[in-house]
Amino acid sequence: MPFITVKMLEGRTDEQKRALCEKVTQAVAETSGAPVERISVYIEEMSKDNFSTSGVRESDK
């Protein structure tokens, strides 16, 4: 029973998140052989205030 966590910055639409879950589920099913109904995807959204790259917060860009 695969559990997949996707961490990304907030701001995606429900439609984008729905499509992401569908495609990730299909990719895991195809590559692992796990049945689709046993695959769980968890989206963890992060605030741009709480994420930085190269020492610069995304909210400061």
MODELLER restraints for C-alpha pairs under 7 A, 6 or more apart:
rsr = mdl.restraints
at = mdl.atoms
rsr.add(forms.Gaussian(group=physical.xy_distance, feature=features.Distance(at['CA:1:A'], at['CA:34:A']), mean=6.95, stdev=0.5))
rsr.add(forms.Gaussian(group=physical.xy_distance, feature=features.Distance(at['CA:1:A'], at['CA:38:A']), mean=5.20, stdev=0.5))
rsr.add(forms.Gaussian(group=physical.xy_distance, feature=features.Distance(at['CA:1:A'], at['CA:39:A']), mean=5.81, stdev=0.5))
rsr.add(forms.Gaussian(group=physical.xy_distance, feature=features.Distance(at['CA:2:A'], at['CA:38:A']), mean=6.96, stdev=0.5))
rsr.add(forms.Gaussian(group=physical.xy_distance, feature=features.Distance(at['CA:2:A'], at['CA:39:A']), mean=5.09, stdev=0.5))
rsr.add(forms.Gaussian(group=physical.xy_distance, feature=features.Distance(at['CA:2:A'], at['CA:40:A']), mean=6.34, stdev=0.5))
rsr.add(forms.Gaussian(group=physical.xy_distance, feature=features.Distance(at['CA:3:A'], at['CA:39:A']), mean=6.17, stdev=0.5))
rsr.add(forms.Gaussian(group=physical.xy_distance, feature=features.Distance(at['CA:3:A'], at['CA:40:A']), mean=4.85, stdev=0.5))
rsr.add(forms.Gaussian(group=physical.xy_distance, feature=features.Distance(at['CA:3:A'], at['CA:41:A']), mean=5.97, stdev=0.5))
rsr.add(forms.Gaussian(group=physical.xy_distance, feature=features.Distance(at['CA:4:A'], at['CA:40:A']), mean=6.14, stdev=0.5))
rsr.add(forms.Gaussian(group=physical.xy_distance, feature=features.Distance(at['CA:4:A'], at['CA:41:A']), mean=4.73, stdev=0.5))
rsr.add(forms.Gaussian(group=physical.xy_distance, feature=features.Distance(at['CA:4:A'], at['CA:42:A']), mean=6.10, stdev=0.5))
rsr.add(forms.Gaussian(group=physical.xy_distance, feature=features.Distance(at['CA:5:A'], at['CA:41:A']), mean=5.90, stdev=0.5))
rsr.add(forms.Gaussian(group=physical.xy_distance, feature=features.Distance(at['CA:5:A'], at['CA:42:A']), mean=4.74, stdev=0.5))
rsr.add(forms.Gaussian(group=physical.xy_distance, feature=features.Distance(at['CA:5:A'], at['CA:43:A']), mean=5.89, stdev=0.5))
rsr.add(forms.Gaussian(group=physical.xy_distance, feature=features.Distance(at['CA:6:A'], at['CA:42:A']), mean=6.16, stdev=0.5))
rsr.add(forms.Gaussian(group=physical.xy_distance, feature=features.Distance(at['CA:6:A'], at['CA:43:A']), mean=4.84, stdev=0.5))
rsr.add(forms.Gaussian(group=physical.xy_distance, feature=features.Distance(at['CA:6:A'], at['CA:44:A']), mean=6.01, stdev=0.5))
rsr.add(forms.Gaussian(group=physical.xy_distance, feature=features.Distance(at['CA:7:A'], at['CA:43:A']), mean=6.04, stdev=0.5))
rsr.add(forms.Gaussian(group=physical.xy_distance, feature=features.Distance(at['CA:7:A'], at['CA:44:A']), mean=4.77, stdev=0.5))
rsr.add(forms.Gaussian(group=physical.xy_distance, feature=features.Distance(at['CA:7:A'], at['CA:45:A']), mean=5.90, stdev=0.5))
rsr.add(forms.Gaussian(group=physical.xy_distance, feature=features.Distance(at['CA:8:A'], at['CA:44:A']), mean=6.48, stdev=0.5))
rsr.add(forms.Gaussian(group=physical.xy_distance, feature=features.Distance(at['CA:8:A'], at['CA:45:A']), mean=5.19, stdev=0.5))
rsr.add(forms.Gaussian(group=physical.xy_distance, feature=features.Distance(at['CA:8:A'], at['CA:46:A']), mean=6.04, stdev=0.5))
rsr.add(forms.Gaussian(group=physical.xy_distance, feature=features.Distance(at['CA:9:A'], at['CA:45:A']), mean=5.35, stdev=0.5))
rsr.add(forms.Gaussian(group=physical.xy_distance, feature=features.Distance(at['CA:9:A'], at['CA:46:A']), mean=4.72, stdev=0.5))
rsr.add(forms.Gaussian(group=physical.xy_distance, feature=features.Distance(at['CA:9:A'], at['CA:47:A']), mean=6.00, stdev=0.5))
rsr.add(forms.Gaussian(group=physical.xy_distance, feature=features.Distance(at['CA:9:A'], at['CA:48:A']), mean=6.28, stdev=0.5))
rsr.add(forms.Gaussian(group=physical.xy_distance, feature=features.Distance(at['CA:10:A'], at['CA:45:A']), mean=4.98, stdev=0.5))
rsr.add(forms.Gaussian(group=physical.xy_distance, feature=features.Distance(at['CA:10:A'], at['CA:46:A']), mean=5.54, stdev=0.5))
rsr.add(forms.Gaussian(group=physical.xy_distance, feature=features.Distance(at['CA:10:A'], at['CA:47:A']), mean=5.83, stdev=0.5))
rsr.add(forms.Gaussian(group=physical.xy_distance, feature=features.Distance(at['CA:21:A'], at['CA:41:A']), mean=6.28, stdev=0.5))
rsr.add(forms.Gaussian(group=physical.xy_distance, feature=features.Distance(at['CA:25:A'], at['CA:36:A']), mean=6.56, stdev=0.5))
rsr.add(forms.Gaussian(group=physical.xy_distance, feature=features.Distance(at['CA:25:A'], at['CA:39:A']), mean=6.38, stdev=0.5))
rsr.add(forms.Gaussian(group=physical.xy_distance, feature=features.Distance(at['CA:29:A'], at['CA:35:A']), mean=6.00, stdev=0.5))
rsr.add(forms.Gaussian(group=physical.xy_distance, feature=features.Distance(at['CA:29:A'], at['CA:36:A']), mean=5.83, stdev=0.5))
rsr.add(forms.Gaussian(group=physical.xy_distance, feature=features.Distance(at['CA:48:A'], at['CA:57:A']), mean=6.81, stdev=0.5))
rsr.add(forms.Gaussian(group=physical.xy_distance, feature=features.Distance(at['CA:48:A'], at['CA:58:A']), mean=5.00, stdev=0.5))
rsr.add(forms.Gaussian(group=physical.xy_distance, feature=features.Distance(at['CA:48:A'], at['CA:59:A']), mean=4.87, stdev=0.5))
rsr.add(forms.Gaussian(group=physical.xy_distance, feature=features.Distance(at['CA:49:A'], at['CA:57:A']), mean=6.17, stdev=0.5))
rsr.add(forms.Gaussian(group=physical.xy_distance, feature=features.Distance(at['CA:49:A'], at['CA:58:A']), mean=6.52, stdev=0.5))
rsr.add(forms.Gaussian(group=physical.xy_distance, feature=features.Distance(at['CA:49:A'], at['CA:59:A']), mean=5.26, stdev=0.5))
rsr.add(forms.Gaussian(group=physical.xy_distance, feature=features.Distance(at['CA:51:A'], at['CA:57:A']), mean=5.60, stdev=0.5))
rsr.add(forms.Gaussian(group=physical.xy_distance, feature=features.Distance(at['CA:51:A'], at['CA:58:A']), mean=6.06, stdev=0.5))
rsr.add(forms.Gaussian(group=physical.xy_distance, feature=features.Distance(at['CA:52:A'], at['CA:58:A']), mean=5.49, stdev=0.5))
